[in-house]
Amino acid sequence: MQEITSALNAAKYDDSSVVMLSGLNNVFCSGVDLHYLTTGDRKLAAKKTVEALRYVHRTSSGDVL
């Protein structure tokens, strides 16, 4: 999430009009590391995931610098 947010912030200051996310070769991500959500404190892990997603969303909509 931090890398995505950083890339979106950088795109604000160049002439980018589109940001495309992709994987390389046989890299695949279903969206969330489920192991992260099923070990330890699940409520805390879910809260951190939601907070990170909200931050990425705000960044992509131009609300956060």
N, C-alpha and C positions, 0 to 999 in steps of 0.2 A: 504494500500500500504506500509506503514511503517513497519508493522509486517511482510509482505512478504519479503521486502527488508532485514530486520534484519535476518530472517531465512535463506535467500539465502547467506548472508554474513557469517553467522555462519557455514553453510555447507561447505564453502571454506576451513575451518580450521580443519575439521574432516575427516574421511575416507568415507564420503558420495559420492556416484556416481549418485544418483537419489534423487530428491526432489519431493514429491507427495503432492498435495493440495487436501484436501477433506473437506466435511462438516459432521456434526454429526446429527444423528436422522433426524428430518424433516427440517433442516436448508438448505435453498437454496439461491443462489445468482446468478442473471442473469448476473453479471459482473459489473454493474455500478448502483449506487443509482440514479435512474432517478429523484427523487424528488430534489436531490442536483443540478441537471442540469436545473431544470425548475423553480427554485425560485431565487430571487435576480439577480445578474449580471450573466447572462448565459454565456457570452463570457469569463468572468474571471473564472467561474466554469469549463468550458470546457478546458481552458488553463491549469488550475491547474491539471485537470484529465489527460490531455495529458502529462504534465511534469512528473507526478507521474508514468504513464505507461512507459514512456521512461526510467526513472530511474530504474524501476524494470527490464526492458529489458536489459539495460546495466549491471545491477548487475548480472543477470542470465547468461549473455554471458561472464562474467569475466572482464569487462572493468572498474568496479568501486569497490573499497574496502570499 
